[in-house]
């Protein structure tokens, strides 16, 4: 269209790209900007005083270009008191007439409509000048105050969280990601807050006047960027960095851009890991993308109160303290890995989200899916010994659970209101999207994928995109390579991104002596009573027992969407004892084999000399698929249980992590059955060798992931009554009162000490929480305290969530409920009753959506019975009027999961009972006989 071409040329002349597809504008959406004007430049002036907790002052001048003749300019604002508005043609103001006539504002849509005295023509630049008063947010979205204690003094600071729709709380703006512009920021702050930060460094030019009582900070202009990436900090922080006091790079700087880590005074030693790793990670990303970081500096800041784990603001990334600071001897392996992963995630956003943004939040996955994949891949670039890409498979297996309900949203998911937009930041946007992108990396091959990413970033730098732009870049790279696939990239990925869920591929030999496999696909749903006809283009590859090579993950065949049935000819299949589909589980789907192949896989895995020939990720896949297929009623539990017996010899963490998820579900559904004791015997039996090998004490040379492996084994043994485990945990708790213990086992030790109901232990650990200022240690304690079986203590603990005087920070309050939910079936019941009774009080105290969805997702994994369903229906009817879109979706998922669990008990309990009884029904008798024999031997020796 000519109009779009003209607007594009005009925007380009001002250095500001606009969204490159009509999809940016949805005129039917009452919450969206109409697209009748676009911003090119903002000049923002902000007066922040942390000592004034009520409000701040602001002024913004916005240069706008109409895309058509208009008599109204529409932008967005939220909780701002407008003092004055002026609109002038973009020439000398002294020669112009103020065109402002009136304005209207909607609290519902956040649209600020500025009426004009006269029409202004298309493509004629104008400037809007607005004076206003803003208010600090009480939910950590927008501009808000955070606090910390420093030598008995409460210190305040101003900070921000603009994503996704909260820049409009800082100043009136075009607050949608497709409207990119240049930002010039000036912050005025009291002199007692000397560390004032924004996206860019302090500029070289003075433009704004000084104001008595304030120090002025004028920041350099940004590159064209979306509003949600703006950030401000006014604080007393201190920092470490790779530059000297003059801003010059140190001789030992790893990265060629000034890189600093800011945090509260006294925590600078804890910033060392972030400084070192963060620079190395940025270098790795620049090498991978062949695209240099665009801003002149990169700051990281640890915020005491922060709603998310971190936020990728361009040039000034903000983190929750526990997501950035590493304290040796206190920070756990899991927390340190999480810090590395989150730093990598936010660094990846410098390209995926910041350089190239989605036109709107319908395509959130274009940001978060890439960041989710690259948080592991980027960490792998720097710390391969952490095995992050192996661990990624466990994350993918976990998201299968969220994605196996009929109500789940697809990756590309139309969202309109701010509430719906918040709801799109979920497991689908992160873990599922990352998994689908990983699958794409493998079916294109890693190097073709990388080349496609390079083309994507170069072609769309500083622009807003839709998925078609990504698909086109990947297709171009594929066309230039020696690799090929039978469909276009767009044809393959369109189904994966616009349909919810994923397939299960059912595979069977055509005949015992045949060289062909017969396949069909269907959507995998936890509730087998539900059905959906979606299909996908599925990349397939395989390994035969006669040719064991898992290294080449390119597709050997595709399952097309047009076929209800597929036959594959595989030379040599008739001679193979077993076969495996989906090498290294690179495809985002499950595989269900015929019974003979499941039996063959069980045989090879239980062979002490042969199981290692199966790739470790496929061992994890076999466990995860088999248990979930049995849970789903597609496979008799006999087969996953027979397979799982091999774990008694499995030394690698990854298959155990897959098994642990399956065991956790069985723990839930069996906990109130007569077979529960047999189930505990089964787990104690297969963990016995590892319990004896790993113990409680870590060796200095053990593998990074061994800390996680140890916790799985110790948790099973302490939870299910291994007396030696319980005694050692009790001894370590006493030891912790006088000397430190390994932080990796603190949660387990503390939790074990609380399961017996000891009130003194609870009070002791609560006192440690109240006294601690270390966010990592506080996190360990919050999770452990939920394990208490003391009813009085548990009630007091849950009440911390709704107590406005609680020492638990708002960002952590949802953790209290989640910890109680996950501790035991009895605690799950107590937490459910508490949430049903108090949800209206809980909701505003746990960061609204982000906290409540975490709570509801925890329930989704733990609620299983008809009684639970009745309670959730009561909960839904009582609070539906205040549910957000994301909360409503979470409740729907809970009900689907409960339905699946009720069906599980009816369909599967007899077979589980039979297998456990056959294998462990006499375990107690055998154990007693062995003890008697040992005593007789000892007596014989002594006498």
C-alpha positions, 0 to 999 in steps of 0.5 A, a space after each residue: 500500500 502506498 500509505 504504508 510505503 510513505 509512512 515507512 519512508 518518513 519514519 526511516 528519515 527520522 531514524 525510527 522503523 515501524 512495524 513492517 506488517 499490517 498485523 501491528 494494528 488491530 482496529 477491532 481491539 479496544 485496548 490497542 492504539 489505532 495506528 493513526 500516528 506514530 512516535 519517533 522521539 521522546 524527551 522525558 524529564 522525571 523528578 524522583 525522590 525516594 523519600 516522597 513515597 506518594 508521587 513523582 513529577 514528570 514531563 514528556 515531549 513526544 514527536 509524532 507523525 500522523 499516518 493519515 489526516 487526524 483531529 485526535 492523537 491517541 496514546 496510553 497512560 496509567 495512573 497519571 494525573 495530567 496537569 497540562 497538554 500542548 500540541 504544536 507543529 514541529 517548528 519554532 514553538 514561538 511562532 505556533 498555536 497550541 492545537 490542544 482542545 481537550 482530552 479524555 482518558 479511560 481507566 479500562 483501556 488506558 487510552 489517552 485521547 487528545 482532541 485537537 482544535 483542527 485537523 493535522 495532515 498525514 506525515 506532518 510531524 507534531 510535538 506533544 508536551 505533557 506535564 503530569 504527576 505519577 504515582 509509585 506502583 504498589 505491585 512492582 509494575 511501572 515505577 516503584 519503591 524498593 527498600 533494604 536494611 543497611 546497619 539498622 537503617 531502612 534505605 529506599 530506592 526507585 526502580 522500574 518494571 515496564 514490561 509488558 504494559 507499564 511504561 505508561 505508568 511512567 509517562 504517557 506514551 505509545 506503549 506497544 512493542 511495535 512503536 519504536 522510538 528514540 528516547 532522551 531521558 533526564 532524571 532529577 534526584 536528591 543528592 543523597 541518592 548519588 547512583 542514578 541509572 538509565 539505559 544509556 550513559 550520562 550524555 556529553 551535552 547539557 540541554 535541561 535546566 538545573 532545579 534547586 534541591 535536585 541533581 540533574 542526570 542527562 542521559 545520552 539518546 537511545 537507539 530506536 527501541 520499544 517503551 517496555 525496555 526503558 529502565 530507571 534506578 535512583 539509589 545508593 548502590 555501589 558497583 564493580 565493573 570492567 572499567 576504571 573510575 574514568 570509564 576506561 576499560 581495565 586491562 583485564 576486561 573480558 568484554 569490550 563494552 563497559 560492563 558493571 554490576 550494581 547492588 546494595 553496599 556490602 554485596 560487591 563480592 557477591 557480584 563477582 560471578 555475574 561480572 565475570 560470567 556475564 562478560 564471557 556470555 556476551 562475547 559468546 553471543 556476539 560470536 554466535 550472532 555475528 552481531 555486536 551489542 548495540 548500546 554503549 554500556 551494559 549495566 546489571 543491577 540487583 534489586 531487593 524487591 523485584 516482581 520477575 527473575 530479571 528484566 532485559 531493559 536495553 543497557 540496564 538489566 534489572 534482577 531480583 537479588 537472588 537471581 544475580 548475587 552469588 555468595 560462596 558457602 551460601 549460594 547453592 549449586 542450583 541457585 548459581 546455575 539459575 543465576 548463570 541461566 538467567 544472565 544468559 537469558 537476559 543477555 540473549 534478549 539484547 538481540 531477541 526482543 531488544 534488537 528485534 521485537 514482536 509487533 505486539 504481545 500476540 507473538 511473545 514467544 519471539 522474545 521468550 522462546 529464543 531467550 529460553 533456548 539461549 539461556 541454556 545454549 548460551 550458558 553451554 558456550 561458557 560453562 559446558 561442564 554444567 551440561 545445560 543442553 542436557 538439562 534442557 531436555 528435562 525442562 522440555 519434559 516438564 512443559 509437556 505436562 502443561 501443554 497436554 491439556 485441551 485448554 492450553 493456548 498456542 505459541 501465537 496467541 491473540 491477546 488484547 487487554 493488559 490482563 491477557 497480555 500478562 497471561 501470555 508470559 507463561 510456560 508456552 511462551 518460554 519452555 514450549 517455544 524454546 523447545 520448538 525452536 530447539 527442534 527447528 535448530 535440529 531439523 535445519 541442522 545447527 549451522 543452517 539455523 545459526 545462519 538463519 538467525 544471523 539473517 533474521 537479526 540483520 534484516 530486522 534490526 531495530 524493527 518489529 516483526 511477526 513470525 513470518 519474518 523469522 520463517 523467511 530468514 530461516 528459509 533463506 539460510 536453508 535455501 543457501 545450504 546443502 541441506 533440504 527438507 520437503 516443506 517450507 519452514 513456514 509450512 512446518 512451523 505454522 502448525 507448531 506455533 498456531 496450534 496448542 499441544 503436541 503429538 504422540 507418534 504411535 509406532 509398531 513394526 509392520 511384522 516381526 520380520 519386516 523392514 518397515 514401521 507403521 506410524 500414526 500421530 494424534 494430539 497427546 492429551 492427559 484426559 483420554 476422554 478428550 480428543 482433538 484432530 490437530 496434526 503437525 509436520 513431524 521430523 523423524 529419525 531413528 536408531 537401530 540396535 544394529 547401528 547405534 549412532 545417536 549423533 546425527 539429529 537431522 530428519 530421516 523422514 517427515 510425518 506430513 499433516 496430510 497423512 493419517 497413517 505413515 509407513 517407513 521402510 528401514 533397511 535392516 530393521 528386521 535384524 534389530 532387537 530394538 529401535 528408538 525414534 527421536 534421537 536425543 529427544 530433539 523433536 517436541 513429541 512423545 513416542 509410543 512403541 509396540 509392546 515388543 519394542 518396549 520389552 526389548 528396551 527394558 531388556 537392554 536397559 536392564 543389562 549391565 553391559 549394554 544400557 550405556 549404548 543408548 544415549 543418555 538423553 534417550 534413556 531419559 526420553 524412554 523413562 519419561 515417555 513410558 511413564 507418561 504414556 502409562 499415566 495416559 492409559 496408552 501403555 500398561 504400567 508394567 512396562 515403565 516399571 520394568 524399565 525403571 528397574 535399570 535405574 539401580 545401576 544408572 549413574 547419570 543425573 539426567 535419566 534420574 531427573 526424568 524418573 523423579 518427575 514420574 515418581 513425584 506424580 505416582 507419590 501423589 496418586 498413590 499416597 492415600 492407597 493401600 499400595 503406598 508402602 510397597 511403592 516406597 519400598 520400590 523407590 528405596 530399593 532402586 535408590 539404595 546403591 546411589 544412597 550409599 555412593 552419594 551420601 550427604 557429603 559432596 566430594 571436591 571433584 564431582 560433576 556439577 549436576 551431582 548436587 541435583 542427583 544427590 538431592 533426588 536420592 536423599 529426598 526419596 530416602 528421607 521422605 520414605 523413612 530410611 532411618 539412616 537418612 533421617 538420623 543423618 539429617 537430624 544430626 546435620 540440623 544440629 550441626 548447622 546451629 554451630 557450623 555451616 553445612 553444604 548449602 546444596 543439602 540445606 533445604 533437604 535437611 531443614 525439610 526433613 527436620 520439619 516433617 516430624 512436626 517439631 515446633 521448636 525446629 520450625 521456630 528455629 528456622 523461622 528465626 533464621 529467616 527473619 534474621 537473614 539478609 541473604 536472599 539465597 539463604 532466605 529462599 532455602 528457608 522459605 521452601 523448607 518451612 513449608 514442610 512442617 507438619 505441625 498444624 499450628 506452625 503451618 497455619 501461622 506460616 500460611 498467614 504470612 502471605 496475608 499479613 501486611 506486617 510479615 517480614 516476607 517480601 511481596 515478591 516471595 509471598 507466593 513461595 510460602 503457599 507453593 512450598 506448603 503445596 509441594 511438601 506433602 498431601 496433608 499440606 496440599 489440603 491445608 494450602 488449598 483450604 487456605 487459598 479458597 478462604 483467602 484468595 481475595 486477600 492473597 491476590 494483591 499481596 503476591 504480585 497479582 498474576 505472576 504470584 497467583 499463577 505460580 500458586 495455581 500451577 502448583 495445585 495443578 500438579 498436586 490435586 487429583 480427586 473428586 473432592 479436589 474438583 469440588 473444591 476447585 469448582 467452589 473456588 472458581 464460582 467464588 472468585 471468577 469475578 476477579 480472575 485474570 485471563 491467566 488465572 482463568 486458564 490456570 483453573 481450567 488446566 487444574 480441572 483437566 488435570 484432576 479429571 485425568 487423575 481421577 481416570 488414572 485411579 480407575 484405570 491404572 491402580 490395579 496394574 500398579 498394585 499388581 506389579 508392586 505386589 509381585 516385585 515388592 510385596 515380600 520386601 519387608 519379610 525378605 528384609 527381616 530375614 536378612 537381618 536375622 541371618 546377619 545377627 546369627 552370623 555375628 553371634 556365631 563369630 562372637 561365641 
